[in-house]
């Protein structure tokens, strides 16, 4: 086997591996799209993991701000 045959073999194998990886990547992409949450699960405000922090207004106590947020308080 001479150098030209070796280079041709390397190029052909590289092309075939690239095509196989492209197909596997496309399949993984389609599977990921199928796992996306439905629109029912998403909130309207766009926040999935966090909730908005509304600081207390000047003159308002911390406990009043917590009650306004709907948190349970120790009575």
Residue pairs with C-beta under 8 A, 6 or more apart in sequence:
42 48
45 52
54 65
54 68
54 69
55 65
56 62
56 64
56 65
57 65
63 73
66 73
67 73
